[in-house]
Amino acid sequence: MKHKLWKGHVMNRTVLITGASRGIGRATALAFAKEGYNVLINYRTHEQDAQELRDGLRALGASAEMVYADVSKREDVDEMFAYARELFFRVDVLVNNAGVAQQKLFSDITESDWDRMFDINIKGMFHCAQAALSQMVSEKRGKIINVSSIWGIAGASCEVHYSASKAAVIGFTKALAKEVGPSGIQVNCVAPGVVETQMNAALDTDTKEELREETPLGCIGEPDDIAQAILFLAEERSKFITGQVLSPNGGIVI
């Protein structure tokens, strides 16, 4: 993996967002950039989207770069973090957003379906958190924010493997928060409700309307609704919060 370094405002705080090229990840990158962060945009399959986002953030005056990595592979993750530190010296905030989803009857889920779901949604988070903590622990500071789902809280029919992986994100968050809290590191989780993203583009109009009707606030979320929750957990105003699950979902799960 070779990159041309782009020297930005290295003294600003740095956020690395996995799966940042589209949807919630993209909105999160925009939100952090507007607050003056250096932004590392991780992507795996949507290179053009990542490039357009990087260029857009730079046009706003932000220090931004894109970096390829398959988070399910340790060597990719190690190289990504080495590059982040070469470019910006440290990663102050890690947002574990990369994930996949699939709707399938439980009886039809294959072993490869199951493994892919956990490789990206859980193993990827494990790799990135370990890579980030190697520096955060020695510096006794840092924030890790993991993206789960309301289905990790409540479970979803025809999404057993997805729901199980997102429930694991919550357990991971709570346990790691206890372990690294004494080192001054906060670990929290955001569990979004139904959001207008490419991941939910397959939902038909009737299904979306049913979800709106089931939601007390009567609407489906926007990516920026989730991005703002993630940003809150990264900021100084959340300094007494760790091991928690913040679920912006319009009230569909309470």
Short mmCIF file of the C-alpha atoms (twelve columns), coordinates in Angstrom:
data_MODEL
# 
_entry.id   MODEL 
# 
loop_
_atom_site.group_PDB 
_atom_site.id 
_atom_site.type_symbol 
_atom_site.label_atom_id 
_atom_site.label_alt_id 
_atom_site.label_comp_id 
_atom_site.label_asym_id 
_atom_site.label_seq_id 
_atom_site.Cartn_x 
_atom_site.Cartn_y 
_atom_site.Cartn_z 
_atom_site.pdbx_PDB_model_num 
ATOM 1   C CA . MET A 1   0.000   0.000   0.000  1 
ATOM 2   C CA . LYS A 2   1.631   3.233   -1.146 1 
ATOM 3   C CA . HIS A 3   0.332   6.732   -0.587 1 
ATOM 4   C CA . LYS A 4   1.480   10.199  -1.410 1 
ATOM 5   C CA . LEU A 5   1.641   12.074  1.874  1 
ATOM 6   C CA . TRP A 6   -0.408  15.240  2.148  1 
ATOM 7   C CA . LYS A 7   0.862   17.368  5.016  1 
ATOM 8   C CA . GLY A 8   -1.987  19.107  6.785  1 
ATOM 9   C CA . HIS A 9   -2.608  20.650  10.183 1 
ATOM 10  C CA . VAL A 10  -0.798  17.976  12.136 1 
ATOM 11  C CA . MET A 11  -1.307  19.675  15.511 1 
ATOM 12  C CA . ASN A 12  -5.072  19.220  15.326 1 
ATOM 13  C CA . ARG A 13  -6.696  16.138  16.822 1 
ATOM 14  C CA . THR A 14  -6.919  13.212  14.426 1 
ATOM 15  C CA . VAL A 15  -9.849  10.876  13.822 1 
ATOM 16  C CA . LEU A 16  -9.660  7.636   11.870 1 
ATOM 17  C CA . ILE A 17  -13.037 6.459   10.598 1 
ATOM 18  C CA . THR A 18  -13.380 2.978   9.134  1 
ATOM 19  C CA . GLY A 19  -15.853 2.474   6.322  1 
ATOM 20  C CA . ALA A 20  -15.939 6.232   5.819  1 
ATOM 21  C CA . SER A 21  -16.577 6.535   2.095  1 
ATOM 22  C CA . ARG A 22  -20.393 6.478   2.263  1 
ATOM 23  C CA . GLY A 23  -23.409 6.705   4.559  1 
ATOM 24  C CA . ILE A 24  -22.843 7.204   8.276  1 
ATOM 25  C CA . GLY A 25  -19.062 7.089   7.848  1 
ATOM 26  C CA . ARG A 26  -19.111 9.876   5.287  1 
ATOM 27  C CA . ALA A 27  -21.381 12.047  7.428  1 
ATOM 28  C CA . THR A 28  -19.100 11.424  10.405 1 
ATOM 29  C CA . ALA A 29  -16.035 12.492  8.427  1 
ATOM 30  C CA . LEU A 30  -17.801 15.729  7.466  1 
ATOM 31  C CA . ALA A 31  -18.863 16.405  11.055 1 
ATOM 32  C CA . PHE A 32  -15.331 15.951  12.420 1 
ATOM 33  C CA . ALA A 33  -13.768 17.985  9.616  1 
ATOM 34  C CA . LYS A 34  -16.057 20.913  10.412 1 
ATOM 35  C CA . GLU A 35  -14.773 20.792  14.006 1 
ATOM 36  C CA . GLY A 36  -11.158 21.078  12.867 1 
ATOM 37  C CA . TYR A 37  -10.041 17.457  13.116 1 
ATOM 38  C CA . ASN A 38  -7.532  15.814  10.816 1 
ATOM 39  C CA . VAL A 39  -9.584  13.100  9.118  1 
ATOM 40  C CA . LEU A 40  -8.409  9.691   7.917  1 
ATOM 41  C CA . ILE A 41  -10.978 8.178   5.556  1 
ATOM 42  C CA . ASN A 42  -10.708 4.391   5.489  1 
ATOM 43  C CA . TYR A 43  -12.258 2.565   2.551  1 
ATOM 44  C CA . ARG A 44  -12.168 -0.918  1.075  1 
ATOM 45  C CA . THR A 45  -14.381 -1.077  -2.031 1 
ATOM 46  C CA . HIS A 46  -15.561 2.478   -2.795 1 
ATOM 47  C CA . GLU A 47  -12.337 4.231   -3.774 1 
ATOM 48  C CA . GLN A 48  -13.985 6.897   -5.923 1 
ATOM 49  C CA . ASP A 49  -16.417 7.829   -3.148 1 
ATOM 50  C CA . ALA A 50  -13.508 8.076   -0.699 1 
ATOM 51  C CA . GLN A 51  -11.554 10.283  -3.086 1 
ATOM 52  C CA . GLU A 52  -14.514 12.603  -3.637 1 
ATOM 53  C CA . LEU A 53  -15.022 12.868  0.121  1 
ATOM 54  C CA . ARG A 54  -11.335 13.603  0.730  1 
ATOM 55  C CA . ASP A 55  -11.323 16.301  -1.932 1 
ATOM 56  C CA . GLY A 56  -14.524 17.783  -0.530 1 
ATOM 57  C CA . LEU A 57  -13.081 17.955  2.989  1 
ATOM 58  C CA . ARG A 58  -9.928  19.625  1.681  1 
ATOM 59  C CA . ALA A 59  -12.082 22.152  -0.168 1 
ATOM 60  C CA . LEU A 60  -13.587 23.024  3.231  1 
ATOM 61  C CA . GLY A 61  -10.072 23.690  4.545  1 
ATOM 62  C CA . ALA A 62  -9.784  20.422  6.466  1 
ATOM 63  C CA . SER A 63  -6.714  18.216  6.622  1 
ATOM 64  C CA . ALA A 64  -7.912  14.920  5.145  1 
ATOM 65  C CA . GLU A 65  -6.494  11.793  3.572  1 
ATOM 66  C CA . MET A 66  -7.857  8.477   2.377  1 
ATOM 67  C CA . VAL A 67  -6.390  5.096   3.222  1 
ATOM 68  C CA . TYR A 68  -7.239  1.649   1.899  1 
ATOM 69  C CA . ALA A 69  -7.533  -1.239  4.324  1 
ATOM 70  C CA . ASP A 70  -9.590  -4.391  4.665  1 
ATOM 71  C CA . VAL A 71  -10.182 -4.189  8.417  1 
ATOM 72  C CA . SER A 72  -10.680 -7.953  8.651  1 
ATOM 73  C CA . LYS A 73  -6.967  -8.353  7.821  1 
ATOM 74  C CA . ARG A 74  -4.467  -7.520  10.557 1 
ATOM 75  C CA . GLU A 75  -1.670  -6.624  8.141  1 
ATOM 76  C CA . ASP A 76  -3.882  -4.051  6.410  1 
ATOM 77  C CA . VAL A 77  -4.883  -2.509  9.711  1 
ATOM 78  C CA . ASP A 78  -1.311  -2.328  11.010 1 
ATOM 79  C CA . GLU A 79  -0.208  -0.622  7.808  1 
ATOM 80  C CA . MET A 80  -3.142  1.803   7.971  1 
ATOM 81  C CA . PHE A 81  -2.265  2.890   11.503 1 
ATOM 82  C CA . ALA A 82  1.422   3.197   10.657 1 
ATOM 83  C CA . TYR A 83  0.464   5.495   7.806  1 
ATOM 84  C CA . ALA A 84  -1.869  7.512   10.059 1 
ATOM 85  C CA . ARG A 85  0.953   8.088   12.539 1 
ATOM 86  C CA . GLU A 86  3.439   8.953   9.807  1 
ATOM 87  C CA . LEU A 87  0.999   11.544  8.508  1 
ATOM 88  C CA . PHE A 88  -0.521  12.983  11.705 1 
ATOM 89  C CA . PHE A 89  1.684   11.511  14.510 1 
ATOM 90  C CA . ARG A 90  -1.223  9.922   16.415 1 
ATOM 91  C CA . VAL A 91  -4.828  8.784   16.237 1 
ATOM 92  C CA . ASP A 92  -6.790  10.540  18.973 1 
ATOM 93  C CA . VAL A 93  -10.209 9.136   18.043 1 
ATOM 94  C CA . LEU A 94  -11.032 5.815   16.405 1 
ATOM 95  C CA . VAL A 95  -14.521 5.338   14.962 1 
ATOM 96  C CA . ASN A 96  -15.160 1.677   14.190 1 
ATOM 97  C CA . ASN A 97  -17.886 2.158   11.596 1 
ATOM 98  C CA . ALA A 98  -17.019 -0.406  8.893  1 
ATOM 99  C CA . GLY A 99  -19.692 -3.050  8.638  1 
ATOM 100 C CA . VAL A 100 -21.828 -5.210  6.403  1 
ATOM 101 C CA . ALA A 101 -25.451 -6.306  6.606  1 
ATOM 102 C CA . GLN A 102 -27.515 -9.064  5.035  1 
ATOM 103 C CA . GLN A 103 -31.146 -10.111 5.188  1 
ATOM 104 C CA . LYS A 104 -31.589 -13.879 5.085  1 
ATOM 105 C CA . LEU A 105 -33.647 -16.576 6.767  1 
ATOM 106 C CA . PHE A 106 -31.619 -18.192 9.524  1 
ATOM 107 C CA . SER A 107 -31.978 -21.588 7.849  1 
ATOM 108 C CA . ASP A 108 -30.416 -20.161 4.673  1 
ATOM 109 C CA . ILE A 109 -27.390 -18.507 6.294  1 
ATOM 110 C CA . THR A 110 -24.220 -20.239 5.138  1 
ATOM 111 C CA . GLU A 111 -21.029 -20.620 7.120  1 
ATOM 112 C CA . SER A 112 -19.347 -18.159 4.758  1 
ATOM 113 C CA . ASP A 113 -22.189 -15.648 5.342  1 
ATOM 114 C CA . TRP A 114 -21.676 -15.990 9.083  1 
ATOM 115 C CA . ASP A 115 -17.891 -15.736 8.890  1 
ATOM 116 C CA . ARG A 116 -17.973 -12.664 6.625  1 
ATOM 117 C CA . MET A 117 -20.385 -10.895 8.968  1 
ATOM 118 C CA . PHE A 118 -18.187 -11.469 12.020 1 
ATOM 119 C CA . ASP A 119 -14.899 -10.939 10.178 1 
ATOM 120 C CA . ILE A 120 -15.864 -7.383  9.232  1 
ATOM 121 C CA . ASN A 121 -18.262 -6.341  12.006 1 
ATOM 122 C CA . ILE A 122 -16.296 -7.816  14.925 1 
ATOM 123 C CA . LYS A 123 -12.825 -8.947  13.909 1 
ATOM 124 C CA . GLY A 124 -12.288 -5.649  12.083 1 
ATOM 125 C CA . MET A 125 -13.179 -3.727  15.232 1 
ATOM 126 C CA . PHE A 126 -10.860 -5.968  17.275 1 
ATOM 127 C CA . HIS A 127 -7.938  -5.328  14.899 1 
ATOM 128 C CA . CYS A 128 -8.472  -1.563  14.814 1 
ATOM 129 C CA . ALA A 129 -8.956  -1.174  18.556 1 
ATOM 130 C CA . GLN A 130 -5.765  -3.101  19.313 1 
ATOM 131 C CA . ALA A 131 -3.827  -1.014  16.800 1 
ATOM 132 C CA . ALA A 132 -5.170  2.233   18.243 1 
ATOM 133 C CA . LEU A 133 -4.595  1.232   21.858 1 
ATOM 134 C CA . SER A 134 -0.907  0.494   21.303 1 
ATOM 135 C CA . GLN A 135 -0.395  4.261   21.363 1 
ATOM 136 C CA . MET A 136 -3.402  5.411   23.390 1 
ATOM 137 C CA . VAL A 137 -2.429  3.376   26.454 1 
ATOM 138 C CA . SER A 138 1.121   4.751   26.530 1 
ATOM 139 C CA . GLU A 139 -0.200  8.312   26.177 1 
ATOM 140 C CA . LYS A 140 -3.059  7.688   28.650 1 
ATOM 141 C CA . ARG A 141 -5.662  9.305   26.428 1 
ATOM 142 C CA . GLY A 142 -7.898  8.469   23.499 1 
ATOM 143 C CA . LYS A 143 -11.447 7.734   22.431 1 
ATOM 144 C CA . ILE A 144 -12.847 4.658   20.710 1 
ATOM 145 C CA . ILE A 145 -16.394 4.788   19.385 1 
ATOM 146 C CA . ASN A 146 -17.945 1.614   18.005 1 
ATOM 147 C CA . VAL A 147 -20.986 1.562   15.731 1 
ATOM 148 C CA . SER A 148 -23.564 -1.093  16.579 1 
ATOM 149 C CA . SER A 149 -27.275 -1.084  15.671 1 
ATOM 150 C CA . ILE A 150 -30.687 -1.174  17.330 1 
ATOM 151 C CA . TRP A 151 -30.809 -4.763  16.116 1 
ATOM 152 C CA . GLY A 152 -27.847 -5.489  18.367 1 
ATOM 153 C CA . ILE A 153 -30.133 -4.416  21.223 1 
ATOM 154 C CA . ALA A 154 -33.496 -5.813  20.118 1 
ATOM 155 C CA . GLY A 155 -32.681 -8.386  17.420 1 
ATOM 156 C CA . ALA A 156 -34.138 -8.472  13.903 1 
ATOM 157 C CA . SER A 157 -35.962 -11.290 12.147 1 
ATOM 158 C CA . CYS A 158 -34.100 -12.550 9.070  1 
ATOM 159 C CA . GLU A 159 -30.921 -10.855 10.321 1 
ATOM 160 C CA . VAL A 160 -29.728 -13.248 13.010 1 
ATOM 161 C CA . HIS A 161 -26.061 -13.113 12.036 1 
ATOM 162 C CA . TYR A 162 -26.149 -9.311  11.687 1 
ATOM 163 C CA . SER A 163 -27.974 -8.884  15.010 1 
ATOM 164 C CA . ALA A 164 -25.557 -11.244 16.756 1 
ATOM 165 C CA . SER A 165 -22.531 -9.376  15.413 1 
ATOM 166 C CA . LYS A 166 -23.945 -6.014  16.475 1 
ATOM 167 C CA . ALA A 167 -24.777 -7.369  19.932 1 
ATOM 168 C CA . ALA A 168 -21.152 -8.465  20.162 1 
ATOM 169 C CA . VAL A 169 -20.103 -4.873  19.437 1 
ATOM 170 C CA . ILE A 170 -21.984 -3.784  22.552 1 
ATOM 171 C CA . GLY A 171 -20.413 -6.472  24.755 1 
ATOM 172 C CA . PHE A 172 -16.970 -5.629  23.367 1 
ATOM 173 C CA . THR A 173 -17.520 -1.932  24.139 1 
ATOM 174 C CA . LYS A 174 -18.558 -2.481  27.751 1 
ATOM 175 C CA . ALA A 175 -15.730 -4.891  28.542 1 
ATOM 176 C CA . LEU A 176 -13.005 -2.831  26.872 1 
ATOM 177 C CA . ALA A 177 -14.223 0.348   28.587 1 
ATOM 178 C CA . LYS A 178 -13.641 -1.299  31.973 1 
ATOM 179 C CA . GLU A 179 -10.198 -2.521  30.962 1 
ATOM 180 C CA . VAL A 180 -8.769  0.697   29.521 1 
ATOM 181 C CA . GLY A 181 -10.611 3.249   31.652 1 
ATOM 182 C CA . PRO A 182 -7.761  3.365   34.188 1 
ATOM 183 C CA . SER A 183 -5.507  4.423   31.286 1 
ATOM 184 C CA . GLY A 184 -7.698  7.459   30.605 1 
ATOM 185 C CA . ILE A 185 -9.313  5.978   27.486 1 
ATOM 186 C CA . GLN A 186 -13.041 6.110   26.825 1 
ATOM 187 C CA . VAL A 187 -14.832 3.423   24.827 1 
ATOM 188 C CA . ASN A 188 -18.442 3.968   23.842 1 
ATOM 189 C CA . CYS A 189 -20.971 2.691   21.359 1 
ATOM 190 C CA . VAL A 190 -23.553 4.263   19.054 1 
ATOM 191 C CA . ALA A 191 -26.467 2.015   18.052 1 
ATOM 192 C CA . PRO A 192 -28.351 3.717   15.204 1 
ATOM 193 C CA . GLY A 193 -31.948 3.104   14.308 1 
ATOM 194 C CA . VAL A 194 -33.170 2.980   10.710 1 
ATOM 195 C CA . VAL A 195 -31.181 5.498   8.681  1 
ATOM 196 C CA . GLU A 196 -31.347 6.602   5.041  1 
ATOM 197 C CA . THR A 197 -28.127 5.029   3.753  1 
ATOM 198 C CA . GLN A 198 -27.028 2.833   0.864  1 
ATOM 199 C CA . MET A 199 -27.123 -0.138  3.262  1 
ATOM 200 C CA . ASN A 200 -30.885 0.343   3.640  1 
ATOM 201 C CA . ALA A 201 -31.497 1.203   -0.010 1 
ATOM 202 C CA . ALA A 202 -32.917 -2.278  -0.618 1 
ATOM 203 C CA . LEU A 203 -35.873 -1.580  1.666  1 
ATOM 204 C CA . ASP A 204 -39.026 -1.061  -0.385 1 
ATOM 205 C CA . THR A 205 -41.363 1.912   0.054  1 
ATOM 206 C CA . ASP A 206 -43.941 -0.058  2.063  1 
ATOM 207 C CA . THR A 207 -41.302 -1.327  4.495  1 
ATOM 208 C CA . LYS A 208 -39.926 2.171   5.015  1 
ATOM 209 C CA . GLU A 209 -43.417 3.505   5.620  1 
ATOM 210 C CA . GLU A 210 -44.076 0.796   8.206  1 
ATOM 211 C CA . LEU A 211 -40.832 1.680   9.967  1 
ATOM 212 C CA . ARG A 212 -41.815 5.360   10.009 1 
ATOM 213 C CA . GLU A 213 -45.166 4.481   11.548 1 
ATOM 214 C CA . GLU A 214 -43.478 2.321   14.208 1 
ATOM 215 C CA . THR A 215 -41.106 5.150   15.135 1 
ATOM 216 C CA . PRO A 216 -42.532 7.516   17.790 1 
ATOM 217 C CA . LEU A 217 -40.896 10.535  16.126 1 
ATOM 218 C CA . GLY A 218 -42.492 9.505   12.829 1 
ATOM 219 C CA . CYS A 219 -39.375 9.659   10.676 1 
ATOM 220 C CA . ILE A 220 -36.336 7.725   9.470  1 
ATOM 221 C CA . GLY A 221 -32.946 9.040   10.537 1 
ATOM 222 C CA . GLU A 222 -30.364 10.829  8.421  1 
ATOM 223 C CA . PRO A 223 -26.656 9.940   8.477  1 
ATOM 224 C CA . ASP A 224 -25.809 13.247  10.161 1 
ATOM 225 C CA . ASP A 225 -28.091 12.356  13.093 1 
ATOM 226 C CA . ILE A 226 -25.725 9.498   13.853 1 
ATOM 227 C CA . ALA A 227 -22.601 11.489  13.043 1 
ATOM 228 C CA . GLN A 228 -23.516 14.097  15.641 1 
ATOM 229 C CA . ALA A 229 -23.902 11.405  18.307 1 
ATOM 230 C CA . ILE A 230 -20.467 10.033  17.423 1 
ATOM 231 C CA . LEU A 231 -18.958 13.519  17.510 1 
ATOM 232 C CA . PHE A 232 -20.475 14.148  20.949 1 
ATOM 233 C CA . LEU A 233 -18.785 11.021  22.326 1 
ATOM 234 C CA . ALA A 234 -15.456 12.180  20.891 1 
ATOM 235 C CA . GLU A 235 -15.554 15.632  22.456 1 
ATOM 236 C CA . GLU A 236 -14.476 16.915  25.872 1 
ATOM 237 C CA . ARG A 237 -18.115 17.424  26.897 1 
ATOM 238 C CA . SER A 238 -18.483 13.626  27.147 1 
ATOM 239 C CA . LYS A 239 -15.407 13.165  29.366 1 
ATOM 240 C CA . PHE A 240 -17.358 11.310  32.121 1 
ATOM 241 C CA . ILE A 241 -19.016 8.816   29.753 1 
ATOM 242 C CA . THR A 242 -17.590 5.383   29.006 1 
ATOM 243 C CA . GLY A 243 -18.933 1.902   28.353 1 
ATOM 244 C CA . GLN A 244 -22.281 3.314   27.270 1 
ATOM 245 C CA . VAL A 245 -24.625 2.715   24.344 1 
ATOM 246 C CA . LEU A 246 -26.131 5.850   22.793 1 
ATOM 247 C CA . SER A 247 -28.964 4.888   20.462 1 
ATOM 248 C CA . PRO A 248 -30.291 7.637   18.172 1 
ATOM 249 C CA . ASN A 249 -33.318 5.806   16.790 1 
ATOM 250 C CA . GLY A 250 -36.357 8.067   16.932 1 
ATOM 251 C CA . GLY A 251 -37.788 6.021   19.794 1 
ATOM 252 C CA . ILE A 252 -38.359 2.803   17.834 1 
ATOM 253 C CA . VAL A 253 -36.319 0.981   20.513 1 
ATOM 254 C CA . ILE A 254 -36.526 2.357   24.037 1 
# 
